[in-house]
Amino acid sequence: MSRRIEIVEVGPRDGLQNDPVLLDTPVKLEFIDRLIEAGVKRMEAASFVNPKLVPAMADSDAVMDKVDRSKCAFIGLALNERGMRRAIEAGCDEINFVMVASEGFGKANQNATPEETADLLDRIAVLAHDAGIPLSATISVAFGDPFDGAVDPRRVAALAARAEAAGASEIALGDTIGVATPWDVRAAAEAVRVAAPKARLRLHFHNTRNTAIANVYAAVEAGVDVIDASCGGIGGCPFAPKATGNVATEDVVYLLEKGGYSTGIDLDSMIATARWLEETALKHPIASALAKAGGFPATP
Ligand code: MG
C-alpha cells in the first residue's frame, strides 16, 4: 500500500482571510462543498478572532452552522480564551490554537509573547478537553518572523514540548511568511520530533519565496505525513507584510500522487475548483501552477 499523506485544506480559512475579495457566506459554502466533493476530509473553515480585524472570518459561526459534517472534519482556529469558547460553542470538530515562535509577530498578530501563548494554551486547553474536542497547536512564524528575523529551531522545539504537555495531539509548524528552505524544514522537524515525540507533526507552507513545494517534499522525506495546503494557492496573512498564498493543494496533490503517495484527493476536481475560484468566486488571478497547466498526462 502507498504511504498516505493527509492534506489539511486551509483555503476557506487561511486562503480567504487575506484575499482582497470578501466572499458571501453562500459562495464560501459552495467552495467548501466543492472541496469535500474533491475528497478533502479535514479542513480549516473558521477562525474565531476579532471580526473587525479579520472581516473575512466574521461569518465563521454561520459557516460552521451550515457545513456538511458527514464526510469532513472541520477545524476552528482560536488565539485566546474567547476564541476557544466560541469554537466549542460553534461545534467545531477540532480546535487549533495558535502559538507564536517570535516576539515581533506575536505582538502584531495576537499581542502576546511566545511564552504567553504557551501559558495561555496551558490554561485553556482544559476547555477543549472537557468538551471532548481534539486540540492541535500551530506554532506560527516557526521559520522566520517579519520583524525579528530568523527563528531558532530550539525555540520552536521548546514551544512544541509545551504544546504537547498541554495536550495538543498535533503540532503544526507554520512558515507564515514563506522563508523556509527544505534544509530548515528537516532541521525543524527533527528538533520538534525529539521535543514532542507523541504529537503528530503537520507542516504549513507559504510560497512567498517559491520554496513551498520543495518544502513539502522535504517534509515528506523527513517523515511528516500531514501537510496544509490551500486550493488555488490563495491566502496570506493580514499581519505578515508581503506574505503570499499557501502552497496550492492541487500542486501538492500532483507532486505526491506522482511520487506514489496517496492523498485521497481527486486532482481534476481540485483543479476545477481552483479555476472556479479564479473565474467565478474571486474573479482575480490565482497562484496555482496546476490550475494553469493542468495535470499530466491530461485527463481525456
Ligand atoms: Mg498561513
Residues whose N, C-alpha, C, O or C-beta is under 5 A from the ligand:
A	BS01	MG	D14 T176 G236
